[in-house]
Amino acid sequence: METLDIKGFPVETHIAGSGPTLLYLHAEQYVEQVRPHLDALARTWRVIAPRHPGYGAAFGATDLRSVDDLAYLYLDLLDELKLDNVVLVGASLGGWIALEMCVRNRARLAKLVLVSSVGVKFSGREERDFADLFYMSDVEAFPMLFADWQRHAPSYAAMSSGQLEDLARERQMLAHYGWRPYLHSPGLKRWLHRVDLPTLVLWGEADRFAKPSYGQSLASALPNAELTVVRGAGHYPEIEQSEAVIRAIDAFVQR
């Protein structure tokens, strides 16, 4: 990890690999479990993966209050590093940020990949698009998030105190950025027509947190998107089926 200065704001960033540039925006939790996925991507990509402020050792989260703020921060990152023809990959919360970026300015982007993205409300006022993680215990939440939760969900007993603190901070930052309204922007659906990049929507077949039908609604609402369902994965296919996700991204970008 290295810390980039983005318009005076420190952004802790993982940079690895060589080749075409892929900007990776991580999900709301289990950030360290995605490291092997980033290493695998780096075999063929130059991976730039910032850690959202407030996660890990990053600072300044109190200065950024919303996903809108994160979208502008990462647009500034693209400008600061003078990156062009970037493949933007966003997972869950990262997908929401990616959508907000594309609505604002997609000039430096070539293609978009959304992995189990949240951020848009398709259901009615009294209906939920996403399960309420803050209401459920982990015993209830893990089977909704993972196809094989006994293998992939975190085992608290095996973790150090530092790792447990990181998980607690992730839950805190999820609330910080996405609590009210819960994991969506009320106005984002109206502007999805601006996200006219070629887009791949990837969704875990066993996702019960945000069901595959939500992924289909998202793909249908975007001007130039296709949906691919990943077998043997829940809400975090980048953790459970990393190689399948990478194959899908590579095939999509090479077309």
Secondary structure, DSSP 8 states (H G I E B T S, - for coil): -EEEEETTEEEEEEEE--SSEEEEE--SS--GGGHHHHHHHTTTSEEEEE--TTSTT---GGG--SHHHHHHHHHHHHHHTT--SEEEEEETHHHHHHHHHHHH--TTEEEEEEES--B---S-TTS-SS--TTTS-HHHHHHHH-TTHHHHS--GGGS-HHHHHHHHHHHHHHHHHHTTTTTB-TTGGGGGGG--S-EEEEEETT-SSS-HHHHHHHHHHSTTEEEEEETT--S-HHHHSHHHHHHHHHHHHH-
